[in-house]
Amino acid sequence: AGADQDSGVPHFESKARIEADLASGDVPYTVLGPTYFFDNALGGQERILHGSLDLPLPPDRPLQQLARTDLGAFAAEVMLNPAPYVGQRIELASEAPTPEHMAASLSKALGQEVHHVRTPLAAVGNPDMHAMWTFLNGPGYRVDIPALHDAHPEIPWTSFEDWATHTWADAS
């Protein structure tokens, strides 16, 4: 998601070039644009288990995110019934929790307090990741989540809380 926004994020911009090549060709295609994955939180697993969810976002800033299982279900739908999706670019998000909500969901799942710790954007040293977090602090993803979910009731659309409960069930 976001590859069509001239975001300045290198890994988004490379996807935009691929999408442009697809659109200019004669091969039928469908582009699924996932937003930030819930599973990205697993990169900070140790910190979360010690009570800190580190994100370079304000605590009340919604972050459109996606469960990988929802992406898989949507991709399966497209592959099993491709005709309605040919030539489309569809951005996907399960939910848009704030870091505060994410920390509360992780606290509940783990049975211990997890607090959002706002990482300073200046501390993100990787240029690509810095550009991405700048984008997510700025315009961010623009998925119309209610419309997407209404149009695709066959997808389970996992909440962050349900993902956290399932993913961290054995961690506490």
C-alpha positions in Angstrom: 0.0 0.0 0.0 1.1 3.5 -0.6 3.1 2.7 -3.7 0.7 4.9 -5.7 1.2 8.0 -3.5 4.7 9.3 -4.6 5.7 8.7 -1.0 9.4 9.0 -1.4 9.8 5.6 0.4 12.4 3.6 -1.7 10.7 0.2 -1.2 7.3 1.7 -2.1 8.7 3.5 -5.1 10.3 0.3 -6.5 6.9 -1.4 -6.3 5.3 1.6 -8.1 7.7 1.1 -11.0 6.7 -2.6 -11.2 3.0 -1.8 -11.0 3.5 0.7 -13.9 5.2 -2.0 -16.0 2.3 -4.4 -15.3 -0.3 -1.8 -16.2 1.5 -1.0 -19.5 1.8 -4.6 -20.6 -0.7 -7.1 -21.9 -0.5 -9.7 -19.1 -3.6 -9.8 -16.9 -2.8 -8.7 -13.4 -4.1 -7.8 -10.0 -2.1 -5.9 -7.5 -2.7 -6.4 -3.8 -1.1 -3.7 -1.7 -0.8 -4.7 1.9 -0.4 -2.1 4.6 1.9 -2.5 7.6 1.7 -6.1 8.9 0.7 -6.9 12.5 3.6 -9.4 12.4 6.1 -6.4 12.2 5.6 -6.2 16.0 7.4 -9.5 16.3 10.6 -7.8 15.3 10.5 -6.2 18.8 9.4 -9.4 20.6 12.0 -9.2 23.3 11.2 -5.5 24.1 7.5 -6.3 24.1 8.0 -9.2 26.5 9.8 -6.7 28.7 6.9 -4.3 28.5 7.8 -1.9 25.7 6.3 -1.5 22.2 8.7 0.7 20.4 7.2 2.7 17.4 8.2 6.0 15.9 4.5 7.2 16.0 2.5 9.3 18.4 0.5 7.1 20.8 -2.9 8.2 19.3 -1.8 7.9 15.6 -3.8 5.2 13.8 -1.6 2.8 11.8 -3.4 0.9 9.1 -2.2 -2.7 9.4 -3.0 -6.1 8.0 -3.0 -9.7 9.3 -1.0 -12.0 7.0 -3.9 -14.5 7.2 -6.3 -11.8 5.8 -3.8 -11.2 3.0 -3.7 -14.9 2.2 -7.5 -15.2 2.3 -7.8 -12.2 -0.1 -5.1 -13.5 -2.4 -6.9 -16.9 -2.5 -10.2 -15.2 -3.4 -8.4 -13.4 -6.3 -6.8 -16.6 -7.5 -10.0 -18.7 -7.3 -12.1 -16.0 -9.0 -9.7 -13.7 -10.9 -12.0 -12.2 -13.5 -13.6 -9.5 -11.2 -10.1 -8.4 -10.1 -8.2 -8.2 -13.4 -6.5 -4.8 -13.8 -7.2 -3.7 -10.3 -5.0 -2.4 -7.6 -6.5 -3.1 -4.2 -4.9 -1.9 -1.0 -5.6 -4.0 2.1 -5.9 -3.3 5.8 -7.5 -5.3 8.6 -7.6 -2.5 11.1 -6.0 0.8 12.0 -5.1 0.5 15.7 -3.1 3.3 17.5 0.1 2.4 19.3 -1.9 2.9 22.6 -4.4 0.3 21.4 -1.7 -2.0 20.3 0.0 -1.8 23.7 -3.3 -2.4 25.5 -4.0 -5.5 23.2 -0.5 -6.8 23.8 -0.9 -6.2 27.6 -4.2 -8.2 27.6 -2.7 -11.0 25.5 0.4 -11.3 27.6 -1.2 -10.7 31.0 1.3 -8.0 31.8 1.7 -4.3 31.1 3.1 -3.3 27.8 3.5 0.4 27.1 4.0 2.3 23.9 7.4 3.9 23.8 7.7 6.5 21.0 11.0 6.1 19.3 12.3 9.4 18.0 12.1 9.5 14.2 15.6 10.8 14.1 16.7 7.5 15.7 15.6 5.5 12.7 19.0 5.3 10.9 18.1 3.2 7.9 17.2 5.7 5.1 14.4 3.5 3.7 12.9 2.9 7.1 13.2 6.5 8.0 11.4 7.5 4.8 8.7 4.9 5.6 8.1 6.2 9.1 8.1 9.8 7.9 5.4 8.8 5.4 3.5 6.9 8.2 3.7 10.0 10.4 2.5 12.1 7.5 0.0 11.2 4.9 0.2 7.5 5.7 -1.9 4.7 4.0 -5.3 5.7 2.7 -7.3 2.5 2.7 -11.0 3.0 3.1 -11.3 0.2 5.6 -15.1 0.2 6.1 -15.7 0.1 2.4 -13.1 -2.6 1.8 -14.6 -4.8 4.6 -18.1 -4.2 3.4 -17.1 -5.2 -0.2 -15.4 -8.3 1.0 -17.3 -9.9 3.9 -15.9 -13.3 3.0 -12.5 -12.2 4.5 -12.3 -12.6 8.3 -10.6 -9.2 8.8 -8.7 -10.0 11.9 -8.4 -7.3 14.6 -5.1 -6.5 16.2 -6.4 -7.7 19.5 -7.4 -11.1 18.1 -4.0 -11.3 16.3 -2.2 -10.5 19.6 -4.2 -13.0 21.6 -3.5 -15.8 19.1 0.1 -14.9 18.4 1.2 -14.3 22.0 -0.9 -17.1 23.5 2.1 -19.1 24.6 4.4 -16.2 25.4 3.1 -15.4 28.9 
